[in-house]
Amino acid sequence: MKKTSVIVWVILILVSMPLLTGCCQKVTRHASVVGIDKKDICEYKKLHADVWPAVLKDIRQSNIENYSIYLGQTTPDKNYLFFYYEYTGHNHKKDMAKMAKGEEMQRWWKITQPMLKPLEVRKEDEHGAKWEEVFHHQGPAYKGKPVKRFGSIIGIEEKNILAYTQMHETVWSGVLASIDRCNIRNYSIYLGQIEPGNWLLFSYFEYIGNDFEGDMAKIGNKVTKTWWTYTDPLQRPLPTRKKGQHWATMEEVFHTD
């Protein structure tokens, strides 16, 4: 190969590298949990129905997307907030530290954080206890906004955690295909404690179909029902679930578009 040809190839590679890096940007998903007293729920929801524009701007500039907060109960007198977001930047720790220094964000937190009750099980440097993602399925591609987003919770005994997490490392292909057919995407399950020894699973997924009830009725095909015979006994349904539910659904109190 001639010297000039080599130079041209090197230039083309260098020029294309930023484009390749951008298109391959990895999205990381994060979930955390805090407690909240019943007396503070109304005000917290009111604030998050109209979040300050400067706060939303700080969130966007910190490379946080698809950010939802869910309110759920494990018992009628214990309320928790479950946070889910996707990070699209290159340095999560740096971006979070920068956001925390923002003047408007600090003002916002001065109002909202006294309402929150950090969990005993959180690490020393955490406000919300970070939970571990034990399952993720991207599902069918979709352009535009999902029709609905769902957060739900269920208990799990510590003795069953290993079996549950191992099964969700290699979910049966037939189960995943059923999830896709029923228009569910971006489906994650997180594991964590709300207090020492009290373990929960928190799930988040997006629905992109036109008939949610109909699709949910179809999801239980033969393969999926067989899968449930293995996974359901590992879970501990909560007393706060509604009639007909296995997982207890939660209320979304905040979302960034």
Backbone as CSV, one residue per row, in Angstrom:
resi,resn,N_x,N_y,N_z,CA_x,CA_y,CA_z,C_x,C_y,C_z
1,MET,0.851,-1.200,0.000,0.000,0.000,0.000,0.884,1.247,0.000
2,LYS,0.519,2.234,-0.819,1.299,3.458,-0.896,1.182,4.272,0.387
3,LYS,2.230,5.089,0.626,2.269,5.910,1.828,1.075,6.847,1.912
4,THR,0.705,7.438,0.735,-0.430,8.378,0.740,-1.725,7.679,1.109
5,SER,-1.872,6.404,0.661,-3.082,5.647,0.975,-3.186,5.364,2.475
6,VAL,-2.033,5.043,3.089,-2.011,4.797,4.526,-2.435,6.036,5.289
7,ILE,-1.936,7.191,4.866,-2.274,8.456,5.532,-3.767,8.737,5.438
8,VAL,-4.340,8.489,4.241,-5.766,8.720,4.045,-6.588,7.833,4.973
9,TRP,-6.202,6.546,5.086,-6.926,5.631,5.961,-6.847,6.052,7.421
10,VAL,-5.680,6.522,7.856,-5.513,6.970,9.240,-6.417,8.161,9.517
11,ILE,-6.475,9.103,8.553,-7.319,10.291,8.721,-8.788,9.893,8.827
12,LEU,-9.228,8.955,7.958,-10.618,8.514,7.982,-10.977,7.869,9.312
13,ILE,-10.067,7.067,9.855,-10.312,6.409,11.139,-10.429,7.426,12.249
14,LEU,-9.501,8.416,12.273,-9.520,9.431,13.323,-10.783,10.277,13.271
15,VAL,-11.222,10.594,12.047,-12.429,11.404,11.887,-13.663,10.639,12.349
16,SER,-13.711,9.336,12.071,-14.907,8.551,12.388,-14.979,8.126,13.839
17,MET,-13.872,8.165,14.584,-13.876,7.687,15.966,-14.894,8.375,16.855
18,PRO,-15.018,9.733,16.826,-16.030,10.385,17.668,-17.446,9.918,17.335
19,LEU,-17.712,9.693,16.031,-19.045,9.247,15.633,-19.324,7.852,16.153
20,LEU,-18.306,6.984,16.049,-18.478,5.623,16.545,-18.662,5.599,18.046
21,THR,-17.906,6.446,18.745,-18.020,6.517,20.206,-19.407,6.971,20.619
22,GLY,-19.927,7.993,19.900,-21.242,8.528,20.238,-22.354,7.524,20.036
23,CYS,-22.278,6.763,18.883,-23.364,5.840,18.600,-23.337,4.631,19.518
24,CYS,-22.200,4.389,20.147,-22.080,3.230,21.028,-22.161,3.625,22.501
25,GLN,-22.628,4.831,22.771,-22.719,5.292,24.148,-23.593,4.362,24.975
26,LYS,-23.057,3.886,26.071,-23.782,2.940,26.915,-24.684,3.682,27.890
27,VAL,-25.915,3.219,27.997,-26.860,3.746,28.977,-26.794,2.864,30.218
28,THR,-26.642,3.481,31.383,-26.683,2.713,32.625,-27.951,3.085,33.383
29,ARG,-28.528,2.106,34.050,-29.788,2.296,34.765,-29.523,2.258,36.267
30,HIS,-30.258,3.085,37.005,-30.016,3.226,38.438,-31.344,3.237,39.192
31,ALA,-31.334,2.603,40.367,-32.519,2.599,41.223,-32.092,2.786,42.667
32,SER,-32.880,3.550,43.411,-32.608,3.763,44.836,-33.932,3.970,45.565
33,VAL,-33.873,3.872,46.897,-35.099,3.890,47.700,-34.886,4.700,48.978
34,VAL,-35.909,5.472,49.357,-35.946,6.158,50.653,-37.332,5.986,51.250
35,GLY,-37.459,6.240,52.531,-38.757,6.224,53.183,-39.379,7.612,53.190
36,ILE,-40.661,7.680,53.433,-41.350,8.963,53.579,-42.537,8.766,54.523
37,ASP,-42.730,9.735,55.430,-43.865,9.662,56.355,-45.160,10.024,55.631
38,LYS,-46.244,9.444,56.058,-47.541,9.686,55.440,-47.902,11.166,55.442
39,LYS,-47.532,11.879,56.511,-47.888,13.291,56.634,-47.205,14.174,55.578
40,ASP,-46.109,13.677,54.988,-45.347,14.469,54.015,-45.671,14.115,52.568
41,ILE,-46.462,13.081,52.351,-46.698,12.603,50.989,-47.409,13.640,50.129
42,CYS,-48.443,14.260,50.661,-49.228,15.221,49.888,-48.356,16.378,49.399
43,GLU,-47.549,16.945,50.287,-46.694,18.068,49.903,-45.617,17.622,48.919
44,TYR,-45.061,16.437,49.110,-44.033,15.924,48.197,-44.605,15.756,46.785
45,LYS,-45.800,15.200,46.697,-46.436,15.014,45.400,-46.765,16.356,44.750
46,LYS,-47.214,17.303,45.557,-47.540,18.634,45.039,-46.304,19.297,44.437
47,LEU,-45.181,19.214,45.131,-43.933,19.804,44.639,-43.493,19.139,43.334
48,HIS,-43.645,17.821,43.262,-43.154,17.099,42.086,-44.135,17.123,40.918
49,ALA,-45.300,17.684,41.133,-46.221,17.916,40.023,-45.833,19.174,39.252
50,ASP,-44.975,19.985,39.848,-44.556,21.240,39.213,-43.108,21.545,39.626
51,VAL,-42.199,20.698,39.200,-40.786,20.851,39.562,-40.213,22.106,38.908
52,TRP,-39.386,22.813,39.650,-38.808,24.047,39.141,-38.049,23.798,37.838
53,PRO,-38.212,24.684,36.844,-37.499,24.531,35.563,-35.984,24.427,35.726
54,ALA,-35.418,25.179,36.674,-33.965,25.145,36.875,-33.504,23.768,37.370
55,VAL,-34.338,23.127,38.166,-34.019,21.782,38.660,-34.067,20.775,37.511
56,LEU,-35.091,20.866,36.670,-35.192,19.982,35.510,-34.010,20.186,34.561
57,LYS,-33.582,21.428,34.414,-32.428,21.733,33.570,-31.173,21.085,34.133
58,ASP,-30.974,21.180,35.447,-29.806,20.554,36.081,-29.812,19.042,35.884
59,ILE,-30.990,18.447,35.968,-31.115,17.002,35.759,-30.697,16.632,34.337
60,ARG,-31.211,17.369,33.362,-30.871,17.092,31.961,-29.378,17.280,31.711
61,GLN,-28.819,18.366,32.250,-27.404,18.649,32.017,-26.486,17.667,32.741
62,SER,-27.022,16.891,33.656,-26.253,15.856,34.352,-26.376,14.504,33.657
63,ASN,-26.918,14.529,32.434,-27.046,13.321,31.605,-27.993,12.286,32.213
64,ILE,-29.012,12.766,32.925,-30.042,11.896,33.484,-31.283,11.973,32.598
65,GLU,-31.779,10.822,32.194,-32.963,10.752,31.347,-33.944,9.724,31.910
66,ASN,-35.190,9.813,31.431,-36.218,8.825,31.779,-36.278,8.594,33.298
67,TYR,-36.385,9.679,34.019,-36.317,9.668,35.482,-37.728,9.614,36.059
68,SER,-38.011,8.574,36.826,-39.321,8.420,37.454,-39.169,8.213,38.954
69,ILE,-40.148,8.687,39.709,-40.234,8.417,41.146,-41.588,7.774,41.423
70,TYR,-41.563,6.648,42.123,-42.786,5.916,42.449,-43.008,5.893,43.951
71,LEU,-44.267,5.998,44.339,-44.660,5.914,45.737,-45.311,4.560,45.979
72,GLY,-44.774,3.827,46.969,-45.330,2.507,47.252,-45.376,2.210,48.738
73,GLN,-46.193,1.244,49.087,-46.335,0.808,50.479,-46.018,-0.674,50.592
74,THR,-45.308,-1.034,51.656,-45.095,-2.455,51.934,-46.141,-2.957,52.932
75,THR,-46.551,-2.064,53.812,-47.681,-2.284,54.710,-48.441,-0.961,54.740
76,PRO,-49.686,-0.955,55.212,-50.466,0.288,55.182,-49.812,1.463,55.900
77,ASP,-48.859,1.212,56.798,-48.254,2.314,57.549,-46.799,2.571,57.173
78,LYS,-46.290,1.909,56.129,-44.895,2.119,55.722,-44.843,2.509,54.248
79,ASN,-44.414,3.760,54.018,-44.385,4.323,52.672,-42.951,4.559,52.219
80,TYR,-42.727,4.288,50.927,-41.380,4.429,50.361,-41.451,5.093,48.997
81,LEU,-40.349,5.756,48.638,-40.199,6.332,47.309,-39.115,5.554,46.575
82,PHE,-39.440,5.101,45.383,-38.529,4.320,44.551,-38.116,5.180,43.354
83,PHE,-36.824,5.391,43.204,-36.291,6.252,42.152,-35.673,5.395,41.042
84,TYR,-35.998,5.727,39.805,-35.413,5.041,38.648,-34.979,6.101,37.639
85,TYR,-33.757,5.960,37.102,-33.339,6.852,36.020,-32.274,6.175,35.168
86,GLU,-32.058,6.758,33.996,-31.045,6.269,33.070,-29.977,7.335,32.890
87,TYR,-28.733,6.906,32.940,-27.600,7.835,32.825,-26.918,7.616,31.479
88,THR,-26.715,8.705,30.730,-26.168,8.610,29.373,-24.809,9.279,29.224
89,GLY,-24.213,9.709,30.326,-22.922,10.379,30.260,-21.747,9.423,30.359
90,HIS,-20.558,10.006,30.631,-19.324,9.222,30.688,-18.759,9.104,32.106
91,ASN,-19.206,9.953,33.017,-18.657,9.940,34.374,-19.801,10.223,35.360
92,HIS,-20.448,9.178,35.797,-21.635,9.305,36.647,-21.319,10.040,37.942
93,LYS,-20.258,9.644,38.605,-19.904,10.239,39.889,-19.635,11.742,39.747
94,LYS,-18.923,12.119,38.705,-18.603,13.535,38.471,-19.862,14.342,38.173
95,ASP,-20.739,13.803,37.332,-21.967,14.519,36.979,-22.890,14.674,38.188
96,MET,-22.966,13.645,39.032,-23.820,13.734,40.221,-23.272,14.777,41.198
97,ALA,-21.934,14.830,41.323,-21.318,15.805,42.227,-21.549,17.228,41.718
98,LYS,-21.466,17.405,40.407,-21.688,18.725,39.812,-23.135,19.164,40.020
99,MET,-24.091,18.249,39.819,-25.496,18.577,40.006,-25.774,18.971,41.458
100,ALA,-25.134,18.266,42.390,-25.360,18.534,43.807,-24.885,19.920,44.223
101,LYS,-23.962,20.508,43.455,-23.428,21.825,43.785,-24.271,22.965,43.211
102,GLY,-25.224,22.624,42.357,-26.048,23.656,41.739,-26.861,24.430,42.771
103,GLU,-26.901,25.732,42.629,-27.575,26.589,43.614,-29.066,26.285,43.710
104,GLU,-29.739,26.129,42.549,-31.167,25.853,42.568,-31.450,24.440,43.073
105,MET,-30.567,23.503,42.727,-30.756,22.133,43.207,-30.617,22.075,44.725
106,GLN,-29.675,22.824,45.271,-29.502,22.845,46.720,-30.722,23.461,47.405
107,ARG,-31.289,24.505,46.795,-32.512,25.098,47.331,-33.656,24.105,47.290
108,TRP,-33.772,23.352,46.183,-34.824,22.343,46.030,-34.674,21.253,47.085
109,TRP,-33.467,20.763,47.254,-33.217,19.706,48.227,-33.453,20.181,49.660
110,LYS,-33.221,21.452,49.909,-33.460,21.997,51.256,-34.933,21.889,51.624
111,ILE,-35.788,21.934,50.608,-37.233,21.803,50.833,-37.659,20.336,50.860
112,THR,-37.154,19.542,49.904,-37.659,18.176,49.732,-36.969,17.140,50.627
113,GLN,-35.679,17.283,50.870,-34.979,16.217,51.594,-35.424,16.039,53.050
114,PRO,-35.834,17.100,53.755,-36.337,16.859,55.118,-37.577,15.958,55.158
115,MET,-38.270,15.823,54.026,-39.438,14.939,53.963,-39.030,13.473,53.841
116,LEU,-37.790,13.227,53.444,-37.342,11.870,53.155,-36.673,11.236,54.372
117,LYS,-36.805,9.923,54.463,-36.215,9.170,55.574,-35.212,8.158,55.009
118,PRO,-33.924,8.521,55.005,-32.918,7.578,54.491,-32.981,6.248,55.241
119,LEU,-32.814,5.166,54.503,-32.939,3.842,55.095,-31.689,3.475,55.887
120,GLU,-31.902,2.712,56.929,-30.794,2.254,57.771,-29.786,1.432,56.978
121,VAL,-30.240,0.753,55.929,-29.379,-0.161,55.174,-28.535,0.555,54.109
122,ARG,-28.706,1.854,53.942,-27.939,2.549,52.916,-26.458,2.597,53.304
123,LYS,-25.603,2.777,52.295,-24.184,2.934,52.558,-23.911,4.335,53.089
124,GLU,-22.730,4.537,53.634,-22.404,5.788,54.313,-22.503,7.001,53.392
125,ASP,-22.141,6.833,52.115,-22.131,7.968,51.187,-23.435,8.094,50.392
126,GLU,-24.463,7.346,50.763,-25.726,7.358,50.032,-26.821,8.087,50.806
127,HIS,-27.664,8.797,50.082,-28.891,9.331,50.682,-30.012,8.323,50.434
128,GLY,-30.234,7.997,49.175,-31.136,6.900,48.859,-30.339,5.611,48.767
129,ALA,-30.859,4.538,49.341,-30.160,3.248,49.291,-30.187,2.723,47.852
130,LYS,-29.011,2.502,47.281,-28.935,2.021,45.902,-29.209,0.525,45.847
131,TRP,-30.029,0.135,44.867,-30.410,-1.266,44.717,-29.725,-1.876,43.507
132,GLU,-29.609,-3.201,43.533,-28.896,-3.951,42.498,-29.857,-4.398,41.396
133,GLU,-29.483,-4.143,40.147,-30.278,-4.629,39.021,-29.980,-6.115,38.822
134,VAL,-31.015,-6.957,38.911,-30.822,-8.405,38.769,-31.422,-8.936,37.469
135,PHE,-32.086,-8.065,36.713,-32.644,-8.461,35.421,-32.875,-7.237,34.571
136,HIS,-32.576,-7.366,33.268,-32.949,-6.317,32.316,-33.196,-6.951,30.952
137,HIS,-34.273,-6.521,30.334,-34.604,-6.949,28.969,-35.013,-5.707,28.193
138,GLN,-34.275,-5.398,27.143,-34.545,-4.176,26.386,-35.868,-4.267,25.636
139,GLY,-36.162,-5.449,25.086,-37.452,-5.628,24.426,-37.519,-4.985,23.056
140,PRO,-38.731,-4.853,22.504,-38.893,-4.339,21.138,-38.480,-2.878,21.021
141,ALA,-37.899,-2.559,19.863,-37.513,-1.170,19.594,-38.769,-0.312,19.487
142,TYR,-38.603,0.955,19.840,-39.773,1.836,19.831,-39.331,3.275,19.649
143,LYS,-39.972,3.976,18.735,-39.694,5.387,18.518,-40.824,6.208,19.130
144,GLY,-40.445,7.165,19.940,-41.458,7.979,20.610,-41.560,7.637,22.075
145,LYS,-42.551,8.193,22.724,-42.739,7.991,24.157,-43.560,6.730,24.418
146,PRO,-43.240,5.996,25.491,-44.073,4.842,25.828,-45.476,5.285,26.218
147,VAL,-46.436,4.414,25.994,-47.816,4.736,26.353,-47.955,4.863,27.872
148,LYS,-47.320,3.924,28.586,-47.382,3.922,30.039,-46.062,3.416,30.611
149,ARG,-45.785,3.823,31.849,-44.649,3.283,32.612,-45.199,2.686,33.901
150,PHE,-44.599,1.617,34.360,-45.104,0.928,35.545,-43.974,0.616,36.522
151,GLY,-44.248,0.865,37.792,-43.362,0.442,38.868,-44.148,-0.431,39.827
152,SER,-43.549,-1.515,40.279,-44.240,-2.402,41.213,-43.233,-3.083,42.127
153,ILE,-43.719,-3.610,43.249,-42.840,-4.217,44.259,-43.432,-5.519,44.778
154,ILE,-42.523,-6.360,45.271,-42.917,-7.620,45.889,-41.809,-8.020,46.852
155,GLY,-42.138,-8.763,47.885,-41.137,-9.208,48.838,-40.421,-10.471,48.379
156,ILE,-39.276,-10.741,48.992,-38.552,-11.980,48.734,-37.769,-12.340,49.990
157,GLU,-37.818,-13.606,50.374,-37.069,-14.064,51.534,-35.585,-14.170,51.180
158,GLU,-34.737,-13.857,52.129,-33.293,-13.881,51.875,-32.826,-15.247,51.389
159,LYS,-33.424,-16.309,51.887,-33.021,-17.664,51.505,-33.322,-17.965,50.035
160,ASN,-34.210,-17.169,49.413,-34.597,-17.408,48.019,-33.861,-16.514,47.020
161,ILE,-33.040,-15.604,47.514,-32.409,-14.616,46.630,-31.489,-15.270,45.607
162,LEU,-30.651,-16.188,46.019,-29.699,-16.814,45.103,-30.422,-17.528,43.971
163,ALA,-31.448,-18.301,44.300,-32.195,-19.016,43.263,-32.859,-18.040,42.298
164,TYR,-33.428,-16.963,42.841,-34.123,-15.984,42.004,-33.151,-15.264,41.067
165,THR,-32.042,-14.803,41.595,-31.090,-14.054,40.769,-30.439,-14.953,39.721
166,GLN,-30.155,-16.198,40.064,-29.571,-17.120,39.086,-30.543,-17.389,37.942
167,MET,-31.811,-17.563,38.257,-32.797,-17.778,37.202,-32.884,-16.571,36.276
168,HIS,-32.763,-15.374,36.834,-32.912,-14.161,36.022,-31.637,-13.753,35.293
169,GLU,-30.584,-14.498,35.487,-29.387,-14.301,34.660,-29.593,-14.889,33.273
170,THR,-30.405,-15.933,33.186,-30.668,-16.588,31.899,-32.159,-16.918,31.791
171,VAL,-32.946,-15.881,31.635,-34.405,-16.067,31.504,-34.702,-16.826,30.207
172,TRP,-35.631,-17.737,30.256,-35.976,-18.563,29.094,-36.348,-17.679,27.897
173,SER,-35.898,-18.074,26.741,-36.168,-17.298,25.525,-37.669,-17.187,25.249
174,GLY,-38.428,-18.238,25.585,-39.874,-18.192,25.380,-40.558,-17.160,26.254
175,VAL,-40.026,-16.948,27.461,-40.569,-15.936,28.368,-40.285,-14.540,27.813
176,LEU,-39.070,-14.332,27.341,-38.703,-13.034,26.773,-39.524,-12.741,25.519
177,ALA,-39.753,-13.760,24.710,-40.560,-13.569,23.506,-41.992,-13.168,23.865
178,SER,-42.524,-13.745,24.941,-43.878,-13.401,25.388,-43.936,-11.956,25.866
179,ILE,-42.893,-11.517,26.570,-42.814,-10.129,27.017,-42.835,-9.185,25.813
180,ASP,-42.055,-9.529,24.779,-42.005,-8.704,23.566,-43.366,-8.640,22.880
181,ARG,-44.004,-9.799,22.735,-45.305,-9.845,22.047,-46.356,-9.006,22.761
182,CYS,-46.207,-8.873,24.053,-47.193,-8.110,24.840,-46.801,-6.645,25.008
183,ASN,-45.875,-6.193,24.149,-45.532,-4.770,24.048,-44.906,-4.190,25.309
184,ILE,-44.111,-4.998,25.986,-43.357,-4.540,27.150,-41.897,-4.378,26.757
185,ARG,-41.305,-3.269,27.140,-39.894,-3.032,26.837,-39.206,-2.358,28.028
186,ASN,-37.875,-2.273,27.934,-37.066,-1.600,28.953,-37.463,-2.081,30.358
187,TYR,-37.433,-3.385,30.529,-37.929,-4.047,31.731,-36.753,-4.397,32.642
188,SER,-36.751,-3.830,33.855,-35.695,-4.101,34.823,-36.289,-4.539,36.154
189,ILE,-35.541,-5.375,36.872,-35.909,-5.763,38.233,-34.715,-5.483,39.140
190,TYR,-34.986,-4.833,40.278,-33.947,-4.465,41.235,-34.187,-5.158,42.570
191,LEU,-33.091,-5.440,43.258,-33.136,-6.113,44.545,-32.518,-5.231,45.621
192,GLY,-33.185,-5.151,46.785,-32.620,-4.375,47.883,-33.384,-4.598,49.172
193,GLN,-32.870,-3.991,50.239,-33.506,-4.094,51.563,-34.122,-2.744,51.943
194,ILE,-35.266,-2.798,52.582,-35.835,-1.573,53.138,-35.463,-1.442,54.615
195,GLU,-35.135,-2.551,55.221,-34.595,-2.591,56.573,-33.815,-3.903,56.680
196,PRO,-32.919,-4.034,57.639,-32.087,-5.239,57.694,-32.914,-6.524,57.658
197,GLY,-32.647,-7.350,56.660,-33.329,-8.631,56.531,-34.660,-8.587,55.824
198,ASN,-35.166,-7.381,55.504,-36.454,-7.235,54.821,-36.178,-6.863,53.363
199,TRP,-36.196,-7.879,52.496,-35.802,-7.718,51.099,-37.021,-7.528,50.201
200,LEU,-36.837,-6.679,49.192,-37.879,-6.442,48.188,-37.297,-6.535,46.787
201,LEU,-38.185,-6.752,45.829,-37.882,-6.612,44.411,-38.701,-5.444,43.876
202,PHE,-38.054,-4.579,43.104,-38.699,-3.423,42.487,-38.573,-3.572,40.975
203,SER,-39.696,-3.560,40.274,-39.646,-3.696,38.818,-40.104,-2.408,38.142
204,TYR,-39.482,-2.147,37.001,-39.849,-1.005,36.158,-39.958,-1.508,34.730
205,PHE,-41.051,-1.145,34.039,-41.117,-1.447,32.612,-41.982,-0.421,31.897
206,GLU,-41.844,-0.408,30.584,-42.601,0.513,29.747,-43.534,-0.283,28.835
207,TYR,-44.745,0.228,28.679,-45.726,-0.417,27.813,-45.935,0.435,26.569
208,ILE,-45.866,-0.201,25.389,-45.936,0.559,24.128,-47.091,0.102,23.232
209,GLY,-48.018,-0.661,23.785,-49.148,-1.151,22.985,-50.379,-0.268,23.102
210,ASN,-51.496,-0.805,22.646,-52.764,-0.059,22.636,-53.831,-0.673,23.532
211,ASP,-53.557,-1.872,24.060,-54.549,-2.569,24.877,-53.822,-3.257,26.032
212,PHE,-53.568,-2.509,27.092,-52.771,-3.039,28.190,-53.429,-4.259,28.835
213,GLU,-54.706,-4.158,29.155,-55.398,-5.266,29.809,-55.388,-6.512,28.926
214,GLY,-55.608,-6.311,27.638,-55.608,-7.437,26.716,-54.239,-8.082,26.601
215,ASP,-53.192,-7.252,26.523,-51.838,-7.786,26.427,-51.436,-8.515,27.700
216,MET,-51.811,-7.977,28.857,-51.467,-8.637,30.116,-52.180,-9.992,30.240
217,ALA,-53.371,-10.084,29.664,-54.099,-11.349,29.695,-53.427,-12.400,28.814
218,LYS,-52.719,-11.940,27.765,-52.072,-12.864,26.832,-50.675,-13.276,27.270
219,ILE,-50.095,-12.556,28.228,-48.697,-12.811,28.562,-48.508,-14.187,29.196
220,GLY,-49.542,-14.698,29.848,-49.425,-15.979,30.535,-49.618,-17.171,29.614
221,ASN,-48.740,-17.322,28.611,-48.823,-18.503,27.754,-48.232,-19.710,28.483
222,LYS,-48.164,-20.841,27.794,-47.734,-22.077,28.435,-46.323,-21.963,29.004
223,VAL,-45.412,-21.395,28.222,-44.014,-21.270,28.671,-43.916,-20.347,29.883
224,THR,-44.582,-19.194,29.816,-44.511,-18.222,30.912,-45.148,-18.771,32.180
225,LYS,-46.261,-19.469,32.032,-46.908,-20.060,33.214,-46.000,-21.095,33.877
226,THR,-45.260,-21.835,33.064,-44.309,-22.797,33.624,-43.195,-22.066,34.366
227,TRP,-42.721,-20.958,33.775,-41.698,-20.122,34.420,-42.191,-19.639,35.778
228,TRP,-43.443,-19.215,35.834,-44.009,-18.710,37.093,-44.074,-19.786,38.181
229,THR,-44.213,-21.044,37.786,-44.248,-22.101,38.807,-42.927,-22.202,39.558
230,TYR,-41.850,-21.701,38.923,-40.543,-21.689,39.576,-40.299,-20.378,40.326
231,THR,-40.710,-19.247,39.742,-40.376,-17.940,40.327,-41.370,-17.474,41.387
232,ASP,-42.656,-17.721,41.196,-43.653,-17.217,42.144,-43.432,-17.714,43.571
233,PRO,-43.093,-19.001,43.777,-42.875,-19.453,45.151,-41.677,-18.795,45.839
234,LEU,-40.790,-18.189,45.045,-39.623,-17.515,45.623,-39.981,-16.127,46.125
235,GLN,-41.108,-15.594,45.693,-41.526,-14.237,46.020,-42.512,-14.232,47.179
236,ARG,-42.632,-13.066,47.810,-43.554,-12.911,48.942,-44.482,-11.729,48.653
237,PRO,-45.695,-11.995,48.147,-46.621,-10.901,47.841,-46.903,-10.028,49.067
238,LEU,-47.043,-8.731,48.828,-47.238,-7.769,49.912,-48.722,-7.588,50.230
239,PRO,-49.041,-7.258,51.465,-50.453,-7.072,51.840,-51.082,-5.847,51.187
240,THR,-50.274,-4.973,50.592,-50.794,-3.758,49.972,-51.166,-3.953,48.502
241,ARG,-50.952,-5.137,47.961,-51.302,-5.359,46.554,-52.827,-5.343,46.393
242,LYS,-53.270,-4.944,45.216,-54.699,-4.909,44.923,-55.199,-6.300,44.545
243,LYS,-56.504,-6.476,44.586,-57.110,-7.759,44.253,-56.705,-8.175,42.834
244,GLY,-56.254,-9.398,42.689,-55.844,-9.907,41.390,-54.391,-9.651,41.054
245,GLN,-53.683,-8.894,41.886,-52.272,-8.588,41.633,-51.367,-9.582,42.354
246,HIS,-50.232,-9.870,41.729,-49.167,-10.624,42.399,-48.142,-9.621,42.932
247,TRP,-47.678,-8.736,42.060,-46.844,-7.606,42.464,-47.757,-6.432,42.820
248,ALA,-47.357,-5.637,43.807,-48.128,-4.445,44.181,-47.706,-3.272,43.305
249,THR,-48.631,-2.729,42.527,-48.302,-1.598,41.675,-48.172,-0.317,42.509
250,MET,-47.385,0.621,41.969,-47.128,1.870,42.684,-47.574,3.066,41.858
251,GLU,-47.680,4.192,42.513,-48.083,5.442,41.861,-46.858,6.217,41.409
252,GLU,-46.839,6.613,40.145,-45.750,7.459,39.654,-46.046,8.908,40.043
253,VAL,-45.139,9.514,40.799,-45.367,10.876,41.277,-44.475,11.893,40.568
254,PHE,-43.567,11.404,39.715,-42.697,12.312,38.977,-42.103,11.580,37.790
255,HIS,-41.965,12.312,36.666,-41.257,11.777,35.502,-40.729,12.906,34.649
256,THR,-39.499,12.736,34.176,-38.931,13.701,33.224,-39.120,13.159,31.819
257,ASP,-39.680,13.958,30.913,-39.841,13.544,29.520,-38.537,13.775,28.759
